[in-house]
Amino acid sequence: MNLVTVLLIIGLLMIFAGCWCLMRTYHLLKITIGIEVAMKAVTLFLVLAGRISGSLALSETFVITVMVAEAIVAVVGTGTAVGLFRKYGSMDVRNLKQLKG
Amino acid sequence: MTILSICAHGFVYCPILVVLIYNLFNHEFARKHFIWFAGAGATWQILTSAAGFFVLHQSGQNGYAFGALWDPGLPGSAYFELSGPRFLLLLIVGLVAFVSVLVAHHTVDFNRSSYTNLLMILVLGMNGMLLVTDLFSLYVFMEVTGLCCFIMIAMFRSRADLEGSFKYLILSELSSIFILTAVAFLMMKTGSLRYTDLAGLGSRISAGSGRLEDVLFYAALVLLISGFAIKTGVVPFHSWLPDAYQSADTAVSILLSGAVNKVAGVYGLIVVMELFGDVAPVGKSLAAVGIVSIIIGALLAVRQPHYKRVVAYSSVSQMGYILLALSTGTTLGLVAALAHIFSHTAFKSTLFTNAAALQEQAGTLELQDLGGLENQMPVTAFTSIIAFLSTAGIPPTAGFWSKILIILALWQAGSPVLAAVALIAGILSSAYLIRLQRTVFFGQTRPELAGVKEAHGSVLTAEILLTVITLGLGLLYPYILMLLHAGGIL
């Protein structure tokens, strides 16, 4: 097994861990963290892509842009979670039953 | 400076300029007069997209490349490009923003400054998505669009708003992860993400070779399609859509259904079809998702208890038609998809504007509390009927012609079964629409709704404007079909 395959497998495991976190936890912040873990795996893939195709400079700029974007997403997601905490007094996702049809 | 370059740069600079100027004024003045600033931005967008289209058409060029602050000819630099089909989507963005501002004048009160700023950044994000020429910039502008939507839904801070926004955020980020992973996989293969470098990549890949990069290419296609399908809100991925549309303020719902899920979702799929349409499974999977979406969306719409939820599920169903048209991969298919995008924008914005009128006048959108409003709200009832006719595809409305085009495109591409299913599913859409019209407008007036009056001011203007567009396009479509015939497309 070469380095590329190992890194690919690690990345896929991280995405799987993130999605597992999305499905199995009921805590708003843990769900946000799950998303962040999966996003980190994606930045790993982008670095790997730069290494394989030989355009490492391009992939570095991509990774930095993705970091900025995901930081803003994390801020908005946590902000919404805090707003929900103020309304319900808990971070449990099972409280969210306003919208049904 | 030519007219074309002014139009082109305006799509990028005008929203930023509006935000900068708007924030110079003091808060109270800005809150009172927000309609002029946001309206000016939207009007500029409508005028320049129409003017730009005619100038480009006259000059006979295919596209116009430009950079925001740099020379687009520099080697390796990212650049913007204006071309034919993008103009229609830019026009839709402008039109929807305009209608949303008219509605927000009545529905949004304390958050008007935030609304105006976010609306302009949202328009910037969508313009960016339509103008860029590489997949990574597409992702960046998609993230800008998405973030503005999350904040706009959660802005009013009720329990339902925050819940709808959080659900949308989680699923939308999942789609971002899918799309970025696909981008990384494609970059492993090519080392560049420009559309010109990616186009035709499918023909250089052999399916059965078993090499890692070829396997990753197919994985990338799956991820791209599911990512953009989440953003579009078609059936296996639709769970966020009714929640987000129902919880958002009506002015924001108009933006979401009219522009955001078309630009962030369907336009992404148009790009995927343009780049990788020659790989056969791409078209087939779009057709499968489309047909499932048409039927299940319509069936779910029949039993919803809330006006906006019915309209939201109807959106799911209509997106299915657009995907079905795209899946053919022909020029006629693309034209049909764009035509249906436009008529869907017109009739779905009418329905949401009517929702704003009902919410303002009757105070509720729960279907069990509404009934018999036909005599008190004659204009709203009439515009709603026209929108329903257009949704169900009955002449003389715009929806009829765009559905005819979709069925013709499917027939021409050699799938008469899909065409027949699309035709029959129209009956299902009439079912939920007749139910909605009957419960809200027809029948006995409820005693507690006796004092309800017709909508007034800008909401009424928006209703009439959109109905004129639906009917006018319906009457003008034969000319458009003649133009298509003369161009050799039909």
Interface residues (C-beta under 8 A of the other chain):
Chain A: V4 T5 I15 G18 C19 L22 L28 I31 I35 A38 M39 A41 V42 F45 L46 L48 A49 G50 I52 S53 G54 S55 L58 S59 F62 T65 V66 A69 I72 V73 V76 G77 G79 T80 A81 G83 L84 K87 Y88 L96 Q98 L99 G101
Chain B: F136 V140 E143 L147 F150 I151 A154 R157 R159 A160 L162 E163 G164 S165 F166 K167 L169 I170 E173 L174 S176 I177 L180 T181 V183 A184 F185 M187 M188 K189 T190 G191 S192 L212 P242 D243 Q246 S247 Q304 P305 H306 R309
